[in-house]
Amino acid sequence: MKIVVTGGAGFIGSNFIKYILRKYQDYKILNIDKLTYAGNLENLKEVEANPNYKFLKKDICDKDLEDYIENYDVIINFAAESHVDRAIYNPERFLKTDIFGTFNLLEITKKRNIRFIQISTDEVYGSIEEGSFDENSPLNPSNPYSSSKGSADLIVLSYFKTYKIPVNIIRSCNNYGPNQFPEKFIPLMITNAIEDKKLPIYGDGLYRREWIYVYDNCEAIDFVLHKGKEGEIYNVSSEFSIPNIEIAKKILKLLNKSEDLIEFVKDRPGHDRRYSIKCEKIKKLGWEPKVDFEEGLKLTVKWYIENKKWWEKIKKSKKFLTFYKKIYNF
Ligand SMILES: NC(=O)c1ccc[n+]([C@@H]2O[C@H](COP(=O)([O-])OP(=O)(O)OC[C@H]3O[C@@H](n4cnc5c(N)ncnc54)[C@H](O)[C@@H]3O)[C@@H](O)[C@H]2O)c1
C-alpha cells in the first residue's frame, strides 16, 4: 500500500509512520509536513534512512500539492493546528489549515480517485455532563480549534455524499505518549515537574478528558485503514476518564515531587467540562485499547526522563517561552 501521511512530523503522525513502517515492510509512506512550530523531524530519526519513507516539506493548503501526489492509494490527514489555547489567541491559521487544507486534500483525492482518512477529534461533539456521544451525535464544538475540525468533518462527509469519494473520519479522545509537544497537558505537567517548575492547572482542575496511549490510537487508525467501511465515522477512546488535577498528582507521585508544585490558574475561556465518547463501532472491527492509563503514564514519564534533550530545546526557545507567558501569565 502507498500512503500519503500529512502532518507526519507531529506527535500522532510521527508515531503512526513509525508504527506502519515497523509493521508492514512493503508499505510506502510519503510524509507531507509544513514543519510549523509543532513539526519536528527528530521524531522520525528511526525511519529517515528507510527506503520506504519519503519526506516533503509543504503546506497542505498549497494549490500545486497535487503534482506531488501520484500513484498513492490513500491520504491520511493528520496535519492541523492542534492546540486549543493557541486557537483562542490566533484562530485564523486554524481555519486555514484545518478547514481549507482539508478541502485542498479532498480535491486532490477526487482528482486522483483515491481514499481519504480524516484524523479528527472527540472535541467536535462538545462537552457532555453525563453519558457519552456516539458517531451519530450532533456536532457542538466550543472553540475555534474544535469548530475548525468539526467544519472539516462536514466537508469530508459532503465529498462522500456528493462525489462518492471513499472517506473515513476517526474521532479520537486525548492522546498521550512519546514525542508530544510540551505545550500539551501531560508533557507540560511531566517536564515542569522534572524541572521543579509550577504545574499550571486551569480553574478548579476538575475538567475531565478520556485518554488514550498514542500506540493504541495508531492501531485504531490501522484497523480503519484495513477494515473501515466507506463513508463511516469511528470514535476511538480508551473510555477511561480522569480529572486534570488527578493526572497532575499521579505525575508528581511518579516523579517523587511535592504536590506544592501545583498552581491553579485563571480558566481558559469556553473551556469544555467533560468529553466522552462511545466506541462500539471500532470495537466491532476488532480493535480494542491495550495500554491502561497507569501503565501508559509510567511509559510516558520514562520517555520524557530519557529524552530530556528533545524537550529542553523546545522549552528553552523564545517562541515557547513567549507563548507560555501569554497563556499562564508566569
Ligand atoms: N493530540 C491529541 O490528543 C489529538 C486528539 C484527537 C485528535 N487529534 C488530531 O490528530 C492530528 C494530529 O495531532 P497531533 O497532536 O499530532 O498534532 P501536532 O500539533 O503535534 O502535529 C501537527 C503536525 O501538522 C503539521 N502541520 C500544521 N499545519 C500544517 C500545514 N498547513 N501543512 C502541512 N503540515 C502542517 C505540523 O508541522 C505538525 O507536524 C490533528 O489533526 C489533531 O486535530 C489530536
The ligand as a Gaussian input file, in Angstrom:
#p B3LYP/6-31G(d) Opt

LIG

0 1
 N       -3.115000      15.102000      20.259000
 C       -4.343000      14.725000      20.570000
 O       -4.636000      14.452000      21.722000
 C       -5.392000      14.610000      19.492000
 C       -6.634000      14.053000      19.840000
 C       -7.589000      13.895000      18.845000
 C       -7.313000      14.290000      17.553000
 N       -6.115000      14.853000      17.246000
 C       -5.855000      15.240000      15.844000
 O       -4.767000      14.453000      15.397000
 C       -3.989000      15.184000      14.450000
 C       -2.536000      15.209000      14.890000
 O       -2.462000      15.790000      16.180000
 P       -1.065000      15.985000      16.904000
 O       -1.316000      16.065000      18.344000
 O       -0.096000      15.017000      16.370000
 O       -0.686000      17.441000      16.374000
 P        0.721000      18.185000      16.340000
 O        0.403000      19.622000      16.562000
 O        1.709000      17.506000      17.215000
 O        1.227000      17.976000      14.832000
 C        0.640000      18.616000      13.741000
 C        1.564000      18.457000      12.552000
 O        0.933000      19.078000      11.417000
 C        1.888000      19.905000      10.750000
 N        1.157000      20.997000      10.077000
 C        0.469000      22.010000      10.663000
 N       -0.046000      22.818000       9.716000
 C        0.297000      22.280000       8.512000
 C        0.054000      22.647000       7.172000
 N       -0.666000      23.739000       6.877000
 N        0.549000      21.873000       6.176000
 C        1.294000      20.762000       6.470000
 N        1.576000      20.377000       7.725000
 C        1.082000      21.130000       8.736000
 C        2.813000      20.395000      11.853000
 O        4.069000      20.825000      11.323000
 C        2.918000      19.165000      12.729000
 O        3.964000      18.322000      12.301000
 C       -4.611000      16.577000      14.365000
 O       -5.426000      16.612000      13.227000
 C       -5.451000      16.677000      15.628000
 O       -6.564000      17.501000      15.428000
 C       -5.143000      15.027000      18.194000

